[in-house]
Amino acid sequence: MHIARKTFQRFLGVENPEPDAILRLAHPTKTSELLKDVPHDELLNDENFPYRGRDLVFAELVSFPWPVSPKQAVELAVLWGLTPLRYEDVFVWASIFSSYEKRNKIVFPHEPVYVRGEGPRITCSIHGALGPIVGEYQTFPRSWSFGFAQKRQPGTGFGN
């Protein structure tokens, strides 16, 4: 989004605005822009995971007391009114929270992305760094959490 600097400075109450200057407000249009400050694997790039834009969603982490696969985690989470994040949501989440998640291991069971010659990949965060992992049937020990989005309920906000 572009906004005229003059208009912006008038809004801020700054004297003597520069009439021809343009201020560019930060809004990512590529995966590389979104992950610029996030430690991540080189497979998480614009070609393999193109950024398609997303509205902000509320995410929540779920832990299970037993080993579980991403596919099983999704089946259980749906019963609790949660839904899988899309990989764009994961990248937005990582750009905001990766520095706070240094101790956690999180799997994001989004729809797998087929990376050339590498097979289907989903995204995980290990100690704040994002990376792709193979498939949705691998079992994760209970020390891992799973990231989901809260479903929007029409007229009621976000469900629990």
N, C-alpha and C positions, 0 to 999 in steps of 0.2 A: 504494500500500500504506500502510496506517495502522498505527502501533504506539503503544501507550500510553507516554506520556512517563515515567510512574512505572517501568514495566518497563525502558525504555531507560536511565533514570538509575541504576536498581539495577544494570543490566549494567555501566555505566560506573563504579559505585562512588560516585556523587554523593550527598551527604547531603540530607535534607529535600526529597524529590521533590514536585512538584505533582500530586496524584492525578487531577485532572480534565482536565489538559491533554493534547492529542494532538499528536504530532509527525508531520508528513507527510514521508515519504521521497520524494525527487525521482525521478519516473519519468514520462517524457513520454506523453501520451495524444493529442496533436495534433501535426500537422506544425509549426504555429506555435510550440509549446513547444520542439520539438526544434531548430528553426532560429533560436531567439530570439537567439543570440549569433553567428550565422553570416551574413556578407554574402550576400544572395541576391536573385534577381529576384522581383518581386511575383506572377508567375504560379505560383511554388512556394508555394502556400497550402493551407489545409485543404480548400477546395472542390475544387480541381483535383487535388491529390495528397493524399487523405485518409490519415492514418497508421493502418495496420491492425495495428501491432505486429509485432515480429520478434525472433527469437532472435539473439544475436550471432553473426556469421559472420566467418571470417578472410578478409580481402581482400588482393589482390595486384595490383600495377600491372604491365602488360605494355607494352613498346614494340616497334614493328615497324620494320625498316630501310627500308621503302618506304611510300608513301601507302596507306591502307587505310580502308574504310568500317566502321562499327560492325557491320554484318551479316557482313562478311568476318572481322572480328576475332573475333566470336563463333564462327564456324565453325572457325577455327584454335585458339582457346582451348579449345574442347571436346575437341580432339585431345590437349591437354596436361593434361586432367583438371580444367579450370576451368569455371565456369558463370557466367552473367550474375548480377549482383547485382539485387535488387529495389530500387525507388526508396527504400523505407524504409531499406535498408542504406546507400544513398548518403547519406541525411540523417544517419544515425547516424555514418557515417564522417566527414562534414563537421563535425558537432558536436564531434568529437574532434580531427581533424587539419587543419581549414581554416587555422589559424594557421601550421602547418608547411609548407603547400603554396603559399606565396606565389609561387614561381617557376614552378610547373608548370601545364600545360594537360592536363586529364584528361577523357576521355569515359567515361561509364558506360552501356554498351549494354544497359540494362534493357528489359523489355517496354515499348513506347511507350505513353504516356498520351495520350488524346484530350482536348485542352483545347478548350472551346467555341469554335467558329469559327476556331480556330488550327491545327487539324490535329494529327497525332501528334507528341509531344514526348518526347525523352529528356533526361537531365540531364548537364551538364558542369560542370567546375570550372575557372575561369580565374583564376589567381593568387589562389586561396583563396576566390573568390566563386562561389556556385552559380547556375546559370541553365539554362533549358530551351533546347534546340535542336531544329530541325525534322528529323524523319525518321531513318531508319537507313541511308540510301543515300549520304549526303554523304561525300565522301572527306576524310580528315584527313591532313595532312603528318606526316612521321615525328617531328616535334618534340612531337607529342601522345602521351600514354600512355592506356591503356585499363584501367579497373578491373573486376576479376572476383572472384568468390568461389571459394574452394577447395571442391571437392566433398568431402562427408563419405563416407568409405568405411566401411561397417559393420564394427565391431570393430578398425579400424586407425587411427582418428583421421582427420586430414585428409590427403588425397592431395597429391602434388606435381605 
